[in-house]
Amino acid sequence: MSERFVVEADRRVVGVAVRSTGGYRFFSSDAAYFGLEGRTFARAKTLANSVAKITRAQRRRAGAESRLAPTLQ
């Protein structure tokens, strides 16, 4: 695995991961992922799972908001 890599979710860049002591440190470029900012993940897969969890929550929220939005008829 590379010393650094771009982290993507839903075909957009949400941050970068940089190899550090103990694994990969995440630096967010998207406000939705700021909760992961500065965390070190032992494996890239663990980071990917954390990003995916946030992405799924965003999708659920977006779906709920669209169902609640008024429609014009």
Secondary structure in CASP SS format (residue, H / E / C, confidence):
PFRMAT SS
TARGET T0000
AUTHOR 0000-0000-0000
METHOD secondary structure of the structure
MODEL  1
M C 1.00
S C 1.00
E C 1.00
R E 1.00
F E 1.00
V E 1.00
V E 1.00
E E 1.00
A E 1.00
D C 1.00
R C 1.00
R E 1.00
V E 1.00
V E 1.00
G E 1.00
V E 1.00
A E 1.00
V E 1.00
R E 1.00
S E 1.00
T C 1.00
G C 1.00
G E 1.00
Y E 1.00
R E 1.00
F E 1.00
F E 1.00
S E 1.00
S C 1.00
D C 1.00
A H 1.00
A H 1.00
Y H 1.00
F H 1.00
G H 1.00
L H 1.00
E C 1.00
G C 1.00
R C 1.00
T E 1.00
F E 1.00
A C 1.00
R C 1.00
A H 1.00
K H 1.00
T H 1.00
L H 1.00
A H 1.00
N H 1.00
S H 1.00
V H 1.00
A H 1.00
K H 1.00
I H 1.00
T H 1.00
R H 1.00
A H 1.00
Q H 1.00
R H 1.00
R H 1.00
R H 1.00
A H 1.00
G H 1.00
A H 1.00
E H 1.00
S H 1.00
R H 1.00
L H 1.00
A C 1.00
P C 1.00
T C 1.00
L C 1.00
Q C 1.00
END
